[in-house]
Amino acid sequence: MALFPRSVQVHVLWSLALNLLLFPVSAGATSVLALSFASLVQDAEVIAVGTVTAIESAWDGDRNIPHTFVTFSNLTVLKGETDQAELTLRFLGGPTPDGGVMQIAGVPQFTVGERSVIFCAGNNHQAVPLVGVWQGVYRVVFDAERGVDTIRDHAGRPVTTLPTGEGGILHDEALHDTARAAQTGAAPGAMTLPTLIQRIGQELDHAEED
């Protein structure tokens, strides 16, 4: 966690203890339980594909903490409901009046114009309204060579597996690419957005059956 005035530190630790299932939290590190993809889908209140169209920050003078509001537009909602055509997520953190910046280690950063798949829970109640913090976002990146939207993780790494309780499972396209890689030496391609959406739908169907 970034360093900021003591009064802010107290509020951050209090908010994390009550609103985030993060343990332990220490200076410079945030530990979060690894989630399976099934748990990620199940625990999300809203799952949506959207484009970041606005990022704004505001100072909460009553609690002496900043918040950052990230707005997603052009939504495709895969689970849950949204009251409006846009979805704005409130994150704890942002600029402080003394010129500093409050940040929680591991919280994904967004930029206007980027497209993401977001798994939301506890918006306006939790410090980080993403299931599993960084696990609750997949970046959508267009692959010009393949002519399709592909999936990357929060850090921009190509996604070729989805986490399970026993480790990762290769998606169908990656299995095909892996077989080809044995002959050509090429690395497996990233999962496509349609495949990720299909897998989300499968998990939702399984949950209804249970």
C-alpha positions in Angstrom: 0.0 0.0 0.0 1.3 3.4 -0.9 2.4 5.7 1.9 0.1 8.6 2.8 -0.8 10.7 5.9 -1.5 8.7 9.1 -5.1 9.8 9.3 -5.6 8.4 5.8 -3.8 5.2 6.7 -6.2 4.5 9.6 -9.2 5.0 7.3 -7.7 2.7 4.6 -6.9 -0.1 7.0 -10.4 0.2 8.6 -12.1 0.1 5.2 -10.0 -2.9 4.1 -10.7 -4.8 7.3 -14.5 -4.3 7.0 -15.0 -4.2 3.3 -12.4 -6.4 1.6 -11.6 -10.0 2.3 -7.9 -9.2 2.0 -5.5 -11.0 4.3 -3.0 -10.1 5.3 -2.6 -6.4 4.3 0.9 -5.0 4.8 2.9 -2.1 3.5 3.7 -2.7 -0.1 1.7 -5.9 -0.5 -1.9 -7.1 -0.7 -2.7 -10.8 -0.4 -5.9 -12.1 -1.8 -7.3 -15.6 -2.0 -6.9 -17.2 -5.5 -10.4 -17.8 -7.0 -11.5 -20.4 -9.5 -13.2 -19.1 -12.5 -16.4 -20.8 -11.3 -16.2 -18.8 -8.0 -15.4 -15.6 -9.9 -18.6 -16.0 -11.9 -20.7 -17.1 -8.9 -19.5 -14.4 -6.6 -20.1 -11.6 -9.1 -23.3 -9.5 -8.7 -22.8 -8.0 -12.2 -20.6 -9.3 -15.1 -20.4 -7.0 -18.0 -18.2 -6.1 -21.1 -17.8 -2.4 -21.4 -15.6 0.5 -22.5 -14.1 3.0 -20.0 -15.5 6.4 -20.9 -14.7 8.4 -17.8 -12.4 8.3 -14.7 -13.0 10.9 -12.0 -11.8 11.4 -8.5 -13.4 13.0 -5.4 -12.3 13.7 -1.9 -14.5 12.5 1.0 -14.0 15.2 3.6 -16.1 13.5 6.2 -13.8 10.4 6.3 -10.7 12.0 4.9 -10.3 9.6 2.0 -10.4 9.9 -1.8 -12.5 7.8 -4.2 -12.0 7.1 -7.9 -15.0 6.6 -10.1 -14.6 4.5 -13.3 -17.5 4.6 -15.8 -18.0 1.8 -18.3 -20.3 2.4 -21.3 -21.4 0.4 -24.3 -22.3 -2.4 -21.9 -23.0 -6.0 -22.7 -24.4 -7.3 -19.4 -23.8 -11.1 -18.9 -25.0 -11.4 -15.4 -27.1 -9.2 -13.1 -28.7 -5.9 -13.9 -27.6 -2.2 -14.1 -30.0 0.7 -13.5 -28.6 2.7 -16.4 -26.9 2.3 -19.7 -23.6 3.0 -18.0 -21.9 1.3 -14.9 -19.8 3.4 -12.6 -17.6 1.6 -10.1 -16.3 3.4 -7.0 -12.8 2.5 -5.8 -11.1 3.6 -2.6 -8.1 5.7 -3.5 -7.0 8.6 -5.6 -5.4 12.1 -5.2 -5.3 13.6 -1.8 -5.5 17.4 -1.0 -1.8 17.5 0.0 -0.8 16.5 -3.5 -0.3 12.8 -2.7 -2.0 9.7 -4.1 -3.6 7.0 -2.1 -3.3 3.6 -3.7 -4.1 0.0 -2.7 -1.5 -2.5 -4.0 -3.0 -4.8 -6.6 -6.0 -2.8 -7.5 -6.3 -2.7 -11.3 -5.8 0.7 -13.0 -7.9 1.7 -16.0 -7.5 4.1 -18.8 -10.2 5.9 -20.9 -10.9 4.0 -24.1 -9.9 0.5 -22.9 -12.4 -2.3 -23.0 -12.7 -4.8 -20.2 -14.8 -7.7 -18.9 -15.6 -6.8 -15.3 -16.8 -9.0 -12.4 -18.4 -6.7 -9.9 -19.6 -7.1 -6.3 -20.3 -4.6 -3.5 -20.1 -1.5 -5.6 -20.4 1.7 -3.4 -20.0 -0.6 -0.4 -16.6 -2.3 -0.7 -13.3 -0.5 -1.1 -12.7 -2.4 -4.3 -15.9 -3.4 -6.2 -14.2 -6.2 -8.2 -14.4 -9.9 -7.2 -11.0 -11.0 -6.0 -9.5 -7.5 -6.6 -7.3 -7.9 -9.7 -8.9 -11.2 -10.5 -12.2 -9.4 -11.3 -11.1 -7.8 -14.6 -10.1 -9.2 -18.0 -8.8 -6.8 -20.6 -10.1 -7.0 -24.2 -7.5 -6.4 -26.8 -8.0 -6.6 -30.6 -5.6 -8.9 -32.3 -5.2 -7.5 -35.8 -3.4 -10.6 -37.1 -6.2 -12.9 -36.0 -8.9 -10.3 -36.6 -10.6 -10.9 -33.3 -10.9 -9.5 -29.8 -8.7 -11.4 -27.4 -8.4 -11.6 -23.6 -5.6 -10.5 -21.4 -5.4 -10.5 -17.6 -5.3 -7.4 -15.4 -1.5 -7.0 -16.1 -1.9 -7.3 -19.8 -0.7 -10.9 -20.2 -2.5 -13.1 -22.8 -5.0 -15.4 -21.1 -4.6 -19.0 -22.2 -6.1 -20.7 -19.2 -8.9 -20.2 -16.7 -8.3 -21.0 -13.1 -9.8 -24.0 -11.5 -9.6 -25.6 -8.1 -6.8 -27.8 -9.4 -5.0 -25.2 -11.4 -5.6 -23.9 -14.9 -7.6 -25.3 -17.8 -6.7 -24.5 -21.4 -9.4 -23.1 -23.5 -10.4 -24.8 -26.7 -8.5 -22.4 -29.0 -5.3 -22.7 -26.9 -5.5 -26.5 -27.0 -5.6 -26.3 -30.8 -2.8 -23.8 -30.8 -0.8 -26.0 -28.4 -1.0 -28.9 -30.8 0.2 -26.6 -33.6 2.9 -25.2 -31.4 4.4 -28.6 -31.1 5.0 -28.5 -34.8 5.8 -24.8 -35.4 7.2 -23.7 -32.1 4.6 -20.9 -31.9 3.1 -19.9 -28.5 -0.6 -20.6 -27.9 -2.8 -17.6 -28.8 -4.8 -15.7 -26.2 -8.4 -16.7 -25.6 -11.0 -14.8 -27.6 -13.7 -12.7 -26.2 -16.5 -14.9 -27.6 -14.9 -17.9 -25.9 -14.7 -16.2 -22.5 -18.4 -15.1 -22.8 -19.3 -18.7 -23.7 -17.4 -20.0 -20.6 -19.2 -17.4 -18.4 -22.5 -18.6 -19.8 -21.6 -22.2 -19.1 -20.8 -21.4 -15.5 -24.1 -19.6 -15.1 -25.9 -22.6 -16.5 -24.1 -24.9 -14.1 -25.1 -22.7 -11.2 -28.8 -22.8 -12.2 -28.6 -26.6 -12.5 -27.2 -26.9 -8.9 
